[in-house]
Amino acid sequence: MYTFDGRFTRLTFSLILLLAVWFLPACDDTPVVGGNLSPDDVNVDADTLFVDNISVVSSPSFSGNRPFVTAGYVNDPVFGELEATAMIRPSISRQQEDFISDDAQAFIGFEVDHIYGSTSESAEFQIVEIDRRWRSTTWRYDSIPALSDRVVADFTVTDTDSLNIQLPDEWLDKYREIFHNTSSSERDSLYRSDMPGLAIIPAGGSDKLFSIGMVDARLIINNHDEDLDDLEKSFSSWAVSVQTEIDADQDEEGSVTLLNTMGAMLEIDFPVTEEFLGTSNFSRLELVIYEDTLSMDTDIHGDFVRPRSQTSRLYYLEPEDLNLAVAVDPVLQANRRSEDSSHRYNLTNFATDRIHGSSSTRKLYLAYGFNDGRVIPMKFGAADNPEFRPRLLITSISQQQ
Amino acid sequence: MKQIVITAAIISGFLFGTMVSESEGNDIWKGGSIYSQYGLGTPHDFRSMYADGMGIHGTAVYDRRIPGLANPASWSRTVFTNINGVFEINNFESTIEGNPVTTSQFQAGPIQLVFPVKRDRIGISFSISPLTSARYTTISENLLDPGQNHTREDLSYFILNSGSGGMNKIEAGIGVRLTSAISVGYAPSLLLGVIHREQNVEFDHADYRPVNLRESTSHYGFGNRFGIYIDTQSAFRQNDRLAAGATVSLPVNLHSERRLESRINGSDETINPASYYGDGQATYPLEASAGFSYNLNPYLMISADALYQNWDEYTNFEGESDPFFTDRMKIGLGSQYVAARRDGNTFFSRFIYRMGVSYDTGSLKMDDNNTIDTFSLNAGIGIPSSRTNSSININAEYGFRGTDSGDLISERVFALKVSFNLSELMFIQRRLQ
């Protein structure tokens, strides 16, 4: 009988059907068709929102033991006067066989790494003794060092080059006496109290800041004795003090100034809400901060150079925790885009967490450059700067209405 | 009886699994007609296996052993208790910009129970059947110019549009035979369903994360359907039968609700709640059918009918008429040959054969007034049981849908349907085997 009766036939039919259902997904091809019939009922929107609530807030910034120290004076046509004092103290550490002869001569050797100011004119500098003990780890950029009027050396800086500056015998005699003390604790204690260190300060007529890479800087002692090795001592402590006319207010062009010292940061405040952003479903939310390149180049002569950092960093902090910025890692870092001098931060995850996650009162703070002991100012466009106004670029999707 | 129960259990499990996978919106079987993206999806016309095999709606046809949904009046002719379940596989082939594209879709067809309250006089039907089906995926490539993205170059992105779901009808109805020739029927129903439309946007750059939107629009409403069936024996010759039938389904005002969600960081976030959209005002349109059938003898039947759907009056969720829709007319002509009723002992004499053709104007009117019509060839075979009234039926359909003109897409549709029909004299103890 050719009917579906019979246990075997029914079972076969059932199995075939079940197998068909199980295997169909595997057979299913990629179900993509398109052409002009695609519904396209979704828009990809690229919107711009201006962020006007930007202000400069101060934060403690420390200059001790950074990669560089900076010294000099410059009258920047854009930023005004900047004066920096470099404080350095050679190490007094001693190996058992180390010895300084009576005929020895001492030099400070370093390389001039970065010039800020005139490159065509030479600048005069002095090295003076510091009168009071100081601690590099807690030294702030705005701390004022206690300098004596004892000038131990002077020198001239023209361009980036290597300098060996001889220190006077009186200074070396004092150093030798402490150095030869066999007790290291007594030696350190005496050194800290009797020789607080040296400061490099601009002499009259200087129009230049220069920076020294402290990794390669040395105190060199030539013993002029064939039986004794010459000594090279690195520096154990160093710091920078900066005095500036820069203030936190917007200038006439609507820009604000930051130094790379982290003494001031940009507080960027905008409502991270769907109402303000116009969407909560974005593919990318980008914060764009522009360098005010127009103002920066105003009245700059051909031989005037100003160092520039390519980097900025973004912190995410409670306002009352701003003091901790020096101790925490930034959440994001951006490199300057050369075409439009912009710094761009991808805030997609930040905003998504704020909108769809837990609420927070933390704010965004932008710091310029790295706090590396150099002094680099930068103008950023703020709310009143029509060309360099900070903004959010939002790429999102929405339904077509 | 035990064998029927076992088979029914297998079918029920099968159906349950399929329905669950559909109700959860699980797109295991993605793909379908590109034209199902419009409105509530592509209309699903299947009403019975015997009519489908003949390419007709089945308004003027009934079969005592296989239940049908086409005409409520035909339920009055019920003698056996019938349970029917249908499964179908649709394969769509098209050519997009010179590239062949094939998609496939599996879905469960109607499930129907019909039983006589009074044999051949009053019959009751319960059924669940799909009315429309939306199942499509499209992709389009676009560019975001350098001024609108941060890559400094044209940024390409892809929009993956997909849709799933459809409308279903849960119906209970009665057919009453008023006279020996005239039967009428009425079937109230609950229409319900969800249409999901999802857009996924992916950018060709790692700095841009994929984003998506998922719109879900649910509908429900109550419908009413009426039918009449008239037949007469020996109309033109001895042992022939002439029948005519007509049905009308009134328009259904759908209560609709819509919400918009997005999957963000692994969790579903509501973008717009249902309250944002308010209550929808969609309307499922009026439907009417009419046809005749003629049995030349107990073995051979021909039938023709027409189905009309008033899609021009369809309104969408916003209560607006949709410019893509137009009234739809489907006409079919087919015949059935019941070889199993003739004496014979060959392999081919045990089956029921069906074949027919249909032309469907479609419910869509695209740009330049191009309608998406379908021409189909249908064929079917029934495998009856020799000991009971139950049967298995298998139908095949090959159709041509749409047009290549006006940047539209023509599809070649191949459908395969299988139904299980359990037919028994319930509640009557057999005295003789």
Interface residues (C-beta under 8 A of the other chain):
Chain A: M1 Y2 T3 F4 D5 R7 R10 F13 S14 L17 L18 A20 V21 L24 P25 C27 D28 D29 P31 V32 V33 G34 G35 N36 L37 S38 P39 D40 D41 V42 V44 A46 S280 N281 F282 S283 R284 E286 E339 R344 N346 T348 T352 H356 L393 T395 S396 I397 S398 Q399
Chain B: Q3 I6 T7 I10 F14 G17 T18 I28 W29 K30 G31 G32 I34 Y35 Q37 F87 I89 S94 I96 E97 V101 T102 T103 S104 F106 Y136 T137 T138 I139 S140 N142 L144 Q148 N149 H150 R152 Y157 I159 L160 N161 R197 Q199 V201 F203 D207 Y208 R209 P210 V211 N212 L213 E215 L260 S262 I264 N265 S267 E269 I271 F347 R350 F351 I383 P384 S385 S386 R387 T388 S391 I392 D407 L408 I409 V418
